[in-house]
Amino acid sequence: MELFGSNLQLLMGGMNAALLRQQLAAQNLANADTPGYKAARVVFETRLQTALADNGIIGASTNPGHIPLGRAADPLAVRPQVAIDTLRSGRPDGNNVDLEAEAAGMASNALWYSAMVRLANDEFRRLHLVMGGGGA
């Protein structure tokens, strides 16, 4: 039995993605003048949406040779991944870091992280209430 529900686990995954996104944005900014540097991005939300949308039946596997049936990925198992942006070419020196986009992304990411922290705190308050901790 899990101590915390899936909501908190999903929020933790989102917060981990936001932390990684902030680290990569800082790395991208630090390498804005490095010739040939390609910006790194976090891939998480689309993978999570895909896993959450795949809510069909799940078949039981009684033999390792069976073809899996049902959910392609467990939403709780989705982890943020780093992808290198090779599609955009920014400058003649091959660097594709966009300073304005990185700064805007960091601001947006900070708001997203704050919202997830608030939701996680709300979950902990509910748990505290259920365990007999009373109000506030």
Secondary structure, 3 states (H helix, E strand, C coil): CCCCCHHHHHHHHHHHHHHHHHHHHHHHHHCCCCCCCCCEEEECHHHHHHHHHCCCCCCCCCCCCCCCCCCCCCHHHCCCEEEECCCCCCCCCCCCCCHHHHHHHHHHHHHHHHHHHHHHHHHHHHHHHHHHHCCC
